[in-house]
Amino acid sequence: MEPIRLDRKATMDSRGRALRDMRISVTDRCNFRCTYCMPAERFGPRHPFLPRASLLGDGEIEAIARVAVRLGVEKIRLTGGEPLLRQGIAGLIERLARIEGLLDLALTTNGAHLARLAPALAGAGLGRVTVSLDALDDETFGRMNGVGAKVAPVLAGIEAAARAGLAPLKVNMVVRRGINEHAIVPMAARFRGTGVSLRYIEYMDVGETNGWHPSQVVPAAEILAMVGRGVHPLEAAAPERHGEVARRWRYADGSGEVGIVASVTEPFCGSCTRARLSAEGLLYTCLFASAGHDLRATLRREGEEGVARLLEAIWSRRDDRYSELRGTSALALAPKVEMSRVGG
């Protein structure tokens, strides 16, 4: 096979945003039924998940990732569903970790299986993990995850990841008014001084099944004020990299930091550098997109060269800015892909 004749200079979209990040969903299945992602009433026992044969194979994921890196992608994050449910996930990580030019290989997980798998993930070449945890008490956490899962195994997974060197370690907390906003301060207090970066995420209108309403959003400004009053004063911190979605705040005494992803109240579309690949090989240019582009069919028909041409063409036409336009009539009527298909 001839090598791809493309350099790693930035591939730019129509708004001057570079392609630097790719999220790759490796499965649409999950052992949780989080209310903001896969609510149990819509993802029940008879939900038609993708059959295993429909998922991208390890070699196909590696090939698409290799093309993406040569087009300028520096960071790949594996998602789901729950990526640790994919059989042979460590082997896939090992293949991706060998891609020349990839600077950051990460994974987002609900943490339920992380304590057992953390050493193997680190050994395969995974750089770091982000763990989703929406409360510290079992009752609230159970309501958020939809299956009554307990907090202790997730905390054990976080500790195992830290021991394995999967750092910097981050914890994501989706905040939904009326359910878990009382956990904002305890979560900050729990992780302050541990080296773990806590990220609060405004409840977003992703997909069509989570029953989102603006009244359920706890705005970033309110979260920030609660942490500053209830834990320790905060001061703004500079972004670590262009395209970073979380605004960072550090404790004034140097004991750590928190971040807030405020897609609803403080949209960051203008600096978004992220593409998403679904488990069956569809490329989405926005978390709130309605339709994807079939990279798998192109890979099987035209090889990596064909994928490179298609990916570059798709990104160069990209004009997405859903969060800046949220609430306009045209967008309100358009269906959106479910988060469990493309990752968060």
C-alpha positions in Angstrom: 0.0 0.0 0.0 1.3 3.4 -0.9 1.9 5.8 2.0 -0.6 8.7 2.4 1.0 11.8 0.8 -0.4 14.3 3.3 1.5 16.2 5.9 0.4 17.1 9.4 -0.3 20.7 8.9 -3.7 21.7 10.2 -6.8 20.7 8.2 -9.1 23.7 8.6 -12.9 24.0 8.5 -14.9 26.8 6.9 -14.7 28.8 10.1 -10.9 28.4 10.5 -11.0 25.7 13.1 -8.3 23.1 12.9 -8.9 19.3 13.1 -6.9 18.4 16.2 -9.1 16.0 18.2 -10.9 12.8 17.5 -13.3 10.9 19.7 -13.7 7.3 18.7 -16.7 5.3 20.0 -15.7 1.7 20.3 -19.2 0.4 21.3 -22.7 1.7 21.7 -23.4 -0.5 24.7 -23.2 0.5 28.3 -23.8 -1.1 31.7 -25.2 2.1 33.1 -28.4 3.9 32.0 -27.5 7.5 32.9 -30.5 9.8 32.6 -28.6 12.3 30.4 -27.3 9.8 27.9 -29.1 6.4 27.9 -32.3 6.7 30.0 -33.6 3.3 30.9 -37.1 4.0 29.7 -35.7 4.4 26.1 -32.8 2.0 26.3 -34.5 -1.0 27.8 -33.8 -4.8 27.5 -35.1 -4.9 23.9 -33.2 -1.9 22.6 -31.5 -2.8 19.3 -27.8 -2.3 20.0 -25.4 -2.8 17.2 -24.4 -6.4 16.6 -20.7 -7.1 17.1 -20.3 -7.6 13.3 -21.4 -4.1 12.7 -18.7 -2.5 14.8 -15.5 -1.2 13.3 -12.7 -3.8 13.7 -9.5 -2.9 15.5 -7.7 -2.7 12.2 -10.3 -0.3 10.8 -10.1 1.9 13.8 -6.4 2.0 13.6 -6.5 2.8 9.9 -8.9 5.7 10.3 -7.0 7.0 13.3 -3.7 6.9 11.3 -5.3 8.9 8.6 -6.7 11.4 11.1 -3.3 11.9 12.7 -1.7 12.6 9.3 -4.3 15.2 8.7 -3.4 17.0 11.9 -5.2 15.2 14.8 -3.0 15.2 17.9 -5.4 13.7 20.5 -7.6 10.6 20.3 -10.1 9.7 23.1 -11.8 6.4 23.2 -15.4 6.5 24.3 -18.7 4.6 24.0 -21.2 3.7 25.3 -18.8 2.2 27.8 -15.5 1.5 26.1 -14.3 -1.0 28.7 -17.1 -3.3 27.6 -15.4 -3.8 24.2 -13.7 -7.1 24.0 -9.9 -6.7 23.6 -9.8 -3.0 24.4 -6.2 -3.3 25.6 -5.2 -4.7 22.2 -6.8 -1.8 20.4 -5.1 0.7 22.6 -1.7 -1.0 21.9 -2.3 -0.6 18.2 -3.3 3.1 18.5 -0.4 3.9 20.9 2.0 3.0 18.1 0.7 5.6 15.6 3.5 8.0 14.8 2.6 11.6 15.6 -0.2 10.9 18.0 0.5 13.0 21.1 -2.3 12.1 23.5 -4.3 8.8 23.8 -7.1 8.9 26.4 -10.2 7.1 27.4 -13.5 8.1 29.1 -15.2 5.5 31.3 -17.9 5.1 33.9 -15.2 3.4 36.0 -17.2 0.3 36.9 -14.5 -2.0 35.4 -11.5 0.3 35.8 -10.1 -1.1 39.0 -9.6 -4.5 37.2 -8.4 -3.2 33.9 -6.3 -0.1 34.8 -2.9 -1.9 34.8 -3.5 -3.6 31.5 -4.7 -0.3 29.9 -1.6 1.5 31.1 0.6 -1.3 30.0 -0.9 -1.2 26.5 0.0 2.5 26.1 -3.0 4.4 27.3 -2.0 7.9 28.5 -4.8 8.9 30.7 -8.4 8.4 31.7 -11.4 10.5 32.5 -14.0 8.9 34.8 -17.6 9.9 35.0 -19.0 10.3 38.5 -22.1 12.4 39.2 -22.3 12.2 43.0 -20.6 10.7 46.1 -23.7 9.2 47.8 -25.1 6.0 46.5 -28.7 7.2 46.4 -28.0 10.2 44.1 -25.5 8.4 42.1 -28.0 5.5 41.5 -30.6 8.0 40.3 -28.1 9.5 37.9 -26.7 6.2 36.5 -30.2 4.6 36.2 -29.2 1.1 37.4 -28.4 1.7 41.1 -24.7 1.3 40.6 -22.7 2.2 43.8 -20.0 4.8 44.2 -17.3 2.6 45.8 -16.3 0.6 42.7 -15.9 3.9 40.7 -13.7 5.4 43.4 -11.7 2.2 43.5 -11.2 2.5 39.7 -10.0 6.1 40.1 -7.5 5.0 42.7 -6.3 2.1 40.5 -5.9 4.4 37.5 -3.8 6.8 39.6 -1.6 3.9 40.8 -1.2 2.7 37.2 0.0 6.2 36.1 -3.0 7.0 33.9 -2.6 10.8 34.5 -3.5 13.6 34.5 -6.7 12.0 35.9 -10.0 13.8 35.4 -13.4 13.2 36.8 -16.5 14.4 35.0 -19.7 15.4 36.8 -22.8 16.2 34.8 -25.0 18.5 36.9 -28.8 18.3 36.6 -30.9 20.6 38.7 -33.3 18.8 41.0 -31.2 15.6 41.1 -27.6 16.2 42.0 -26.7 19.9 42.3 -26.4 19.3 46.1 -23.3 17.1 45.2 -21.4 20.0 43.7 -19.6 21.0 46.9 -19.0 17.5 48.3 -17.4 16.5 45.0 -15.1 19.5 45.0 -14.1 18.8 48.6 -13.5 15.1 47.9 -11.0 15.7 45.0 -9.4 18.9 46.1 -5.7 18.2 46.9 -5.7 14.7 45.3 -4.2 15.6 42.0 -7.5 14.7 40.3 -9.1 17.5 38.2 -12.8 17.7 38.6 -14.9 18.8 35.6 -18.5 20.0 36.0 -20.6 19.7 32.9 -23.8 21.6 32.3 -26.6 19.3 31.4 -26.9 19.4 27.6 -29.6 18.6 25.0 -27.7 15.8 23.4 -29.7 13.3 21.4 -33.5 12.9 21.4 -34.2 10.8 24.5 -33.0 12.5 27.7 -36.0 14.9 28.1 -33.7 18.0 28.3 -35.2 21.3 29.4 -33.4 24.6 30.1 -34.8 24.7 33.6 -32.7 21.6 34.5 -29.4 23.4 33.7 -27.3 24.6 36.6 -25.3 27.4 34.9 -21.5 27.5 35.1 -21.6 30.8 37.1 -23.7 29.2 39.8 -21.5 26.1 40.0 -18.4 28.3 40.3 -20.0 30.4 43.1 -21.0 27.3 45.1 -17.5 25.8 44.9 -15.8 29.1 45.8 -18.1 29.6 48.9 -18.4 26.0 50.0 -14.8 24.7 49.5 -12.2 27.4 48.8 -11.8 30.6 46.8 -11.0 30.1 43.1 -9.1 32.1 40.6 -9.1 31.8 36.8 -6.5 29.6 35.2 -5.2 29.9 31.6 -6.1 27.2 29.1 -3.6 24.4 28.7 -4.2 24.1 25.0 -6.2 25.7 22.2 -9.6 24.1 21.8 -9.9 23.1 25.4 -13.6 22.8 26.2 -13.5 23.3 30.0 -12.8 26.7 31.5 -10.3 26.1 34.3 -10.2 27.5 37.8 -7.6 26.8 40.5 -7.9 27.0 44.2 -6.2 30.1 45.5 -4.1 28.1 47.9 -2.7 25.9 45.1 -4.5 22.7 46.2 -5.9 21.8 42.8 -8.3 22.9 40.2 -11.8 22.5 38.8 -13.1 23.0 35.3 -16.6 23.8 33.9 -17.8 22.7 30.5 -20.5 25.3 29.8 -21.9 24.4 26.4 -25.3 25.8 27.2 -24.5 29.2 28.9 -21.0 29.9 27.5 -20.8 28.2 24.1 -17.3 27.4 22.8 -18.1 26.5 19.2 -15.6 29.0 17.9 -12.7 27.0 19.1 -14.0 23.5 18.6 -11.4 21.2 17.0 -13.2 17.9 17.6 -14.5 15.2 15.2 -16.3 12.1 16.4 -16.3 8.6 14.9 -19.2 6.3 15.8 -18.8 2.6 16.6 -20.0 1.6 13.1 -17.7 4.1 11.3 -19.8 7.2 10.8 -18.0 10.5 11.2 -19.8 13.4 13.0 -18.5 16.9 12.9 -20.5 18.0 16.0 -21.9 16.4 19.2 -25.3 17.7 18.2 -25.2 16.6 14.5 -28.1 15.0 12.8 -26.2 12.9 10.2 -22.8 11.2 9.9 -20.5 10.4 7.0 -19.6 6.7 6.3 -15.8 6.4 6.6 -16.0 2.6 6.9 -17.5 2.1 3.5 -14.9 4.4 2.0 -12.1 2.6 3.8 -13.3 -0.8 2.5 -13.7 0.5 -1.0 -10.8 2.9 -1.4 -8.4 2.3 1.4 -6.7 4.9 3.6 -6.1 7.3 0.6 -9.9 7.4 0.1 -10.5 8.0 3.8 -8.0 10.8 3.7 -9.6 12.5 0.8 -13.1 12.2 2.3 -12.1 13.3 5.8 -10.3 16.3 4.5 -13.3 17.2 2.3 -15.8 16.8 5.2 -13.8 18.9 7.6 -13.1 21.7 5.0 -16.9 22.1 4.6 -17.7 22.0 8.3 -19.8 24.9 9.6 -21.3 23.5 12.8 -22.0 25.8 15.7 -25.1 24.3 17.4 -24.5 25.7 20.9 -24.2 29.2 19.5 -27.5 28.8 17.7 -29.4 26.7 20.3 -33.1 27.3 20.3 -33.4 28.6 16.8 -36.4 27.0 15.0 -34.5 25.1 12.3 -32.2 23.4 14.9 -35.0 22.7 17.3 -36.7 20.6 14.7 -33.6 18.7 13.5 -33.1 15.3 15.1 -29.7 14.8 16.9 -27.6 11.7 17.2 -27.6 10.0 20.6 -24.5 10.5 22.8 -24.1 6.8 23.3 -23.4 6.5 19.5 -20.6 9.1 19.4 -19.3 9.6 23.0 -19.5 12.7 25.0 
